[in-house]
Amino acid sequence: MNNDDLIQFNPILAKALADVEAADSNPEFTKEILRELVAVAIKTGMPPDKIYAVIKTGRILTIDNIKFLSNDEINEWQDAAREYDELANPNTPGAGENNAISRKFRVEMG
């Protein structure tokens, strides 16, 4: 299975990636890197809500780099992770509020 097949296996991630690629101003450079990053994330078992948040926000949120991000950037990432939960579980009330793994990154920046 090649990287494109692997990405297409999750239609939510595939659509998000296609949307970002279509809007990109430097498509060849970013497409290749982003596709490789998404494929590696899938292969290593990264939770899909986190992969989706990376695709949507263009940033990887970690314990080590969170201190360099603004509250708005952190909230944007968390909102994207919740959006994935809502897309993946449309019939579960409050899916984004209760299931997003990204909630563990909730911090207050002073």
N, C-alpha and C positions, 0 to 999 in steps of 0.2 A: 504494500500500500504506500503510495507516494504522499507527500505533504498535502497536496490539494485534496486527495481522497480523504485523508485524515481530517482535514478541516471541514469538508462537506458532511462528514458524519454527524456533526452537530449543526443543524440548520440555523440556530440562533447565532452562533459564533460566525458561521459562514456569511450570513446576511450582514452582520455588523462589520465584518472585515470588508465585504464588497462595498458597503456604503462608505467606509473610510477611504478605501482605495479610489472610489469614483470621485470623491471630493478633494483628493490630494493634489497639491500643486506641483509636486515632484514625484510622479507616480512610479517611475522605474526604480529609483533608489529606495523609496519607502516601502513599496509593495514587496520587494524581495526580502527586506529586513523584517518587516512586520509579519509576513507569511511564515518566515523561518522561526521567528520568536513564538508565534501562536502554535506552530507545529511542535516545537520543542516543549512548550508549556503543556500541551495535550499529552505528549509522549511521557512526560515526567509525572503526570497525574495532578497537575495544578487544578484546583477546583474551577469549573467553568465560569462561575460568577466572577472570579478574580481575573480570568482570561478576558472576559467580556469587558470588565472595568479597564483593563490595560488597553484594549482595542479602542474603547470609547473615549478615554481620557488621554491616551498617549503617554501614560506614566505608569511605572511599576511602584506600588506602595509597599514598603517594607518597614520593619521595626527600625532599621538603621537610617533610612532616609526620610522618615515621616517628620522629623524635626526640621527639615529644610523646606517643608511645604506649608502653605498658608491654610487656614481653616477652610477657605473656599475650595482649595484644591483637594483637600481631604474629603470634604463633603461631596464634591463632584464625583470622586472615585467611589465613595460609599453609595451614592445615589445610583451610579451605574451598576454596581454589584446588586443592589436591590432591584433595579430594573430587570436584570437577567432573571432573578428569582421570580419576578412577576410574569415575565414572558414564558419561563419554563413551567410555572405552576399557576396558570391563569385562574383555576377554580379554587385556589387556596386563599381564603381571606387573609390579608395582611402578610402575604408570603414574603414580601420584601422586608418587612419589619422584623419578622421572626427567624428567617432562615439565612440571611446573608452572613456568610462567614466574616465579611469585612467589619462587622460590628465590633470585633475585638480591637480594631484600630481606633476606636472613638477616643479622642483625646481633646483636651482643651489647650490651645496654644495661647500664651499670654503675650 
